Amino acid sequence: MEKTAISVQIYNETYVLRTSAPQTKVVQIAQSVDERMQRLAAEKKVTNREKLAVWTALDLAAELHELQERYDKLLAAVRER
């Protein structure tokens, strides 16, 4: 699949991403990351962009981990049937 350049705004910074993912999906994900960074910056009172990026990555990783655990439990319950 051909890659295209997509421009997104995350935490007042423009990033040009080369991807084969649909533009609407990339923009939606970038908006989600931007919203999370804005929220965490306000909650944690973090002004350093690098630290904020790490907080955001940890926050997203924790959410992913929780969802993976829930998925695994649901999958195990379905397999027991």
C-alpha positions in Angstrom: 0.0 0.0 0.0 1.3 3.4 -0.9 2.3 5.8 1.9 1.2 9.4 1.9 2.2 12.4 4.0 -0.3 13.5 6.6 0.1 16.7 8.6 -1.2 16.6 12.2 -1.1 19.0 15.2 -0.1 17.5 18.6 0.4 19.8 21.6 0.9 22.9 19.4 3.5 21.2 17.2 3.0 20.1 13.6 4.1 16.6 12.6 4.2 15.2 9.0 3.6 11.5 9.1 4.2 9.2 6.2 1.8 6.3 6.5 -0.4 4.0 4.6 -3.2 4.3 7.2 -6.3 6.2 6.2 -6.0 10.0 6.8 -9.2 10.2 8.9 -7.9 7.5 11.3 -4.5 9.2 11.6 -6.0 12.6 12.3 -8.4 11.1 14.8 -5.6 9.3 16.7 -3.5 12.5 16.6 -6.4 14.5 18.1 -6.8 11.9 20.8 -3.1 12.1 21.7 -3.3 15.9 21.7 -6.3 15.9 24.0 -4.6 13.5 26.4 -1.4 15.7 26.4 -3.5 18.8 27.1 -5.4 17.1 29.9 -2.2 15.6 31.5 -0.4 18.9 31.2 -3.2 20.6 33.2 -3.6 17.8 35.7 0.1 17.1 36.4 1.2 20.7 36.0 3.9 19.5 33.6 5.3 22.2 31.2 8.3 20.2 29.9 7.3 18.7 26.5 9.6 15.7 26.9 8.2 14.8 30.3 4.7 15.4 29.1 5.3 13.0 26.2 6.5 10.3 28.6 3.5 10.9 30.9 1.2 10.5 27.9 3.0 7.4 26.7 2.7 5.8 30.2 -1.0 6.8 30.4 -1.8 5.3 27.1 0.3 2.2 27.9 -1.6 1.7 31.2 -5.0 2.0 29.3 -3.8 -0.5 26.7 -2.6 -2.9 29.4 -6.0 -2.7 31.2 -7.9 -3.3 27.9 -5.6 -6.2 27.1 -6.4 -7.8 30.5 -10.1 -7.3 30.0 -9.9 -8.8 26.5 -8.0 -11.8 27.8 -10.6 -12.4 30.5 -13.4 -12.2 28.0 -11.7 -14.5 25.6 -11.1 -17.0 28.3 -14.7 -16.9 29.3 -15.9 -17.4 25.7 -13.5 -20.4 25.3 -14.9 -22.0 28.5 -18.4 -22.2 27.0 
